[in-house]
Amino acid sequence: MALSLCILLPCCGAPRQTVETETAPATAATPEPAITETTPAPATVDLSGALAACRNAFPDQIAQAVARASCVIKATEPLRPLLPFPELLDRENALRKALAEQVQARTMSLLERNVQVQKLHSQLLDEERSRLAAAPADASTQPLAATQWRQSNGEGCGRLGGDSGTCY
């Protein structure tokens, strides 16, 4: 029985490998990194996955605050062209970077940082809503990553323990 499996497994893998090679020869040869500064934004952005990678790579939110903030900023970069007003994201990321420096220098608590990010995010969403009301667009064409950004950093993020997947 074991011998049969040893013979059959390579036989099953060969057709699958052929199909994968035919459907995506470029990606099989050279896989692209998930986040790059020079890569144009794809139609779909895995914001949740990229942010989870930042949380995993930099788990210490105080000692690694600057590195974690840089990772989050890099992770949100592909989202810029998908947003109707990318400068709002730029403002949030500028604050994120400044606050991370203060947290890492221990001149600001992590909780204070979370409250400030939450407040600015809420203000940015209000500003986006008012701008969109002046020039309505089709909301059904909004990518998932843009919706995830809008739903992030809610009121719960400004409380103790605000390190869920939607707080960054």
N, C-alpha and C positions, 0 to 999 in steps of 0.2 A: 504494500500500500504506500509506504514512504517513497519507494522507488518510483511509483506511478506519479506521485505528486511532484517529485523532482523533475520528471520528464515533462509533465503538463504545464507547470508554472512558467517556464521560459517560453513555451509555445503560446500561452495566453498573453504574455507581456509583449511579444513581438508585434502582433497586429495593433495593439494599443499604442505602442511607441510609434508605429508607422502613421497612425491617424493623428497623433499629437504633432509629429514632425511635419505632416502635410498641412495641418491647420494653422500652425504657428512656428514656422521654421526660424524666424528671427528671435522670438522670445525663448525658444529652446536653446539656441546657441548663446545668446547674451541676455540674461534676464535684466530688466530695468529696475533701478532702485525705486522704492516706494515714494520717496520725496526728494526732489532735486530742485535747485533754484533755476536751472535753465530749461527744464521741461515745461512746455506749455500745459495749461490745465486741461486734463481730460474731461470728457462729458460727465464722468462719475468720479467722485473723490471719496475715498474711504477715510473720512475725518475721524470717526470713532476709533478705527484701528490705529491710525497715526497717533492720536492722542493717548491711546492705551500704551502704545510703544514708548511714548515719552514718560508716562507714569512708571512703567516698568524699568526703563533705563535710568531714571533719576527718582528713586523712591523717597529720598530725604528732601522734603519740601523746603527745608530751611538751609541746610548746608549746600544743597545742590540747586538752590532757587534760580540762579542766573542760567545755569545750563539747562534746567527744565524749561524755563521761560523761552530760551532760544530754540529749544526743540519744538515747543508749542507754536512759536511764531513761524518756524519753518514748516510745521505740519499744516498750518492754516494758510500758507502762501498760495497753494493751488486753488484755494477757495476764492481768492480775490476776483478773478475774472468772471466768476459765477454770480457774484453779488451785484445788485444794481448800483450800489454806492460803495465801492471798495475802500474809499478813504475812511469809512466808519470802522472797518476792520483794522486799518492802519492806526487809527487813534487808539483803539483798544490794545493793540499790540505794543504801541509806544508806552502806554501806561503799564502794561504787563512787565515790560523790560525794566522800567524805572522802579516799580514796586519790588521786583525780584532783587534788584541790587540792595534795596533797603532791608528786605527780609534777610538776605544772606549776611548783611553787615550787622544784623540784629538791632537796627534802629526802628524797626516796625515789626509788629507781630504778624504771624501768618493769618490770624483771624481778621486783623485790620486790613490786610491786603485783600483777602477774599471779599470783605464788605465793599471796598473801593472798586474792585473789578466788577462786582455784581451791580453796584449803583451805576457805573459808567455803561455797562452793557445794557441795562434797562433804559438809560437815556438815549443810547445809540439806536435801540429798537424803536423808541418813540420818534426819534428824528427820522428814521427810515420810513416809518408808517406815515408821517406827515408829508414827506417828500413823495412817497408813492401815491398818496391821496391826490396830490397836485397833478401827477402824471401817471394814472393807473396803468399797470401792466398785467399781462396774463399770469396769474399766480400758479396755474397748473404747470407752467414750464419751469418752475423753480426747482433746481436740483436738490436731492436729498441732503447733501452736505450743507447747503445754504440754510435749509430748514433746521438741521442739527445745530448750526451755529446760533440761529435765532433762539432756539430752545435751551441753549446752554446758559450757565452762570445765573441760574434763577435765585430766588430769595434764600433757598436752603443752602446755597453755597456760601452765604455770609454768616453762617452759624458754625459752631464748633463741629468738626468732623466733616466739613464740606469738601471732601475729596472723592466724590463719586465720578462716574464716567462723564457726567455733564458739567462738572466743575473743573475749569482749567485756567 
